Amino acid sequence: MLKTTTSVINASQIATPITFAGDVTLSTGNLIIGTSGKGVDFSATAGAGTSELLADYEEGTWTPVVIGTTIAGTGTYGTQVGTYTKTGRAVSFTLTLAWSAHTGTGSMYISGLPFTSSATGSYAFAIACYNLTFVGQLSCYMTASSTNIFPLSIATASPYALLAMDTAVTELEISGTYFV
């Protein structure tokens, strides 16, 4: 029988790993992994993956910024909000932007995602907007090794095109998941 106590045991005081045959319940407090690169190991389950270690979880906010490709410029924002959840290598995010003026020129992109995407692959995301000028369907993508999202217009029987900088947008919302 394990006796409960209020004393704290330092990890350096334990010579061998502790093993329990049943469930472990923490009635108060958190389970803290004190060494970087360690986490919850799921290797007891069958799988063909390259890693079964969940070593990272994080939630936070970030500030999305609209930038012009020719002249970056600055915007007058009414709304400029980004949130994210990072679980392992997957980063799920949302952003909401609205601006009443912008001095950028050329095509536009959104910068400032909290983590750089992995060196392989490209990603497509969900996008919604109000008062944004474009022809055809609206889409967006993120390239490898990037923290930028590029809105695109896709006109019928035409290749996609980057959206031109829009000086005022009532609302632009983008959400998706990418890997780091």
Residue pairs with C-beta under 8 A, 6 or more apart in sequence:
11 34
33 39
33 55
37 55
38 53
38 55
39 53
39 54
39 55
39 56
40 53
40 54
40 55
41 52
41 53
42 52
42 53
42 54
43 52
43 53
45 52
54 87
54 88
55 88
56 86
56 87
56 88
57 85
57 86
57 87
57 88
58 84
58 85
58 86
59 83
59 84
59 85
59 86
60 83
60 84
60 114
61 81
61 82
61 83
61 84
62 82
62 83
62 84
62 93
62 112
62 113
62 114
63 80
63 81
63 82
63 112
64 80
64 81
64 82
64 95
64 97
64 110
64 111
64 112
64 113
65 75
65 80
65 110
65 111
65 112
66 75
66 97
66 99
66 102
66 104
66 108
66 109
66 110
66 165
67 73
67 104
67 108
67 109
67 110
67 111
67 148
68 102
68 103
68 104
68 105
68 106
68 107
68 108
68 165
69 106
69 107
69 108
69 109
69 162
70 104
70 105
70 106
70 107
71 103
71 104
71 105
71 106
72 104
73 102
73 103
73 104
73 105
73 165
74 102
74 103
74 104
75 99
75 101
75 102
75 103
75 104
76 99
76 100
76 101
76 102
77 97
77 98
77 99
78 98
78 99
78 100
79 96
79 97
79 98
79 171
80 96
80 97
80 98
81 95
81 96
81 97
82 93
82 94
82 95
82 96
82 112
82 113
82 114
83 93
83 94
84 91
84 92
84 93
84 94
84 113
84 114
84 115
85 91
85 92
85 93
86 92
86 114
86 115
86 180
89 118
89 179
89 180
90 177
90 178
90 179
91 113
91 114
91 115
91 177
91 178
91 179
91 180
92 175
92 176
92 177
93 113
93 114
93 175
93 176
93 177
93 178
94 173
94 174
94 175
95 110
95 149
95 172
95 173
95 174
95 175
96 171
96 172
96 173
97 110
97 169
97 171
97 172
97 173
98 169
98 170
98 171
98 172
99 168
99 169
100 168
101 167
101 168
102 165
102 166
102 167
102 168
104 165
105 165
106 164
106 165
107 150
107 162
107 163
107 164
107 165
108 151
108 162
108 163
108 164
108 165
108 166
109 148
109 149
109 150
109 151
109 162
110 148
110 149
110 150
110 151
110 172
110 174
111 147
111 148
112 147
113 142
113 146
113 147
113 148
113 149
113 178
114 147
115 147
115 180
116 145
116 146
116 147
116 180
117 123
117 142
117 143
117 144
117 145
117 146
117 147
117 178
117 179
117 180
118 144
118 145
118 178
118 179
118 180
119 144
119 145
120 144
121 144
121 179
122 141
122 142
122 143
122 144
123 141
123 142
123 176
123 177
123 178
123 179
124 139
124 140
124 141
124 176
125 140
125 141
125 142
125 149
125 174
125 175
125 176
126 174
126 175
126 176
127 138
127 139
127 140
127 151
127 172
127 173
127 174
128 171
128 172
128 173
128 174
129 138
129 169
129 171
129 172
129 173
130 169
130 170
130 171
130 172
131 168
131 169
131 170
131 171
132 138
132 151
132 163
132 166
132 169
132 172
133 163
133 164
133 166
134 151
134 153
134 163
135 153
135 155
136 153
136 154
136 155
136 156
136 158
137 153
137 154
137 155
138 151
138 152
138 153
138 154
139 151
139 152
139 153
139 154
139 160
140 149
140 150
140 151
140 152
140 174
141 149
141 150
141 152
142 148
142 149
142 150
142 176
142 178
143 150
149 174
150 162
151 162
151 163
151 172
151 174
152 160
152 161
152 162
152 163
153 160
153 161
153 163
154 160
154 161
155 161
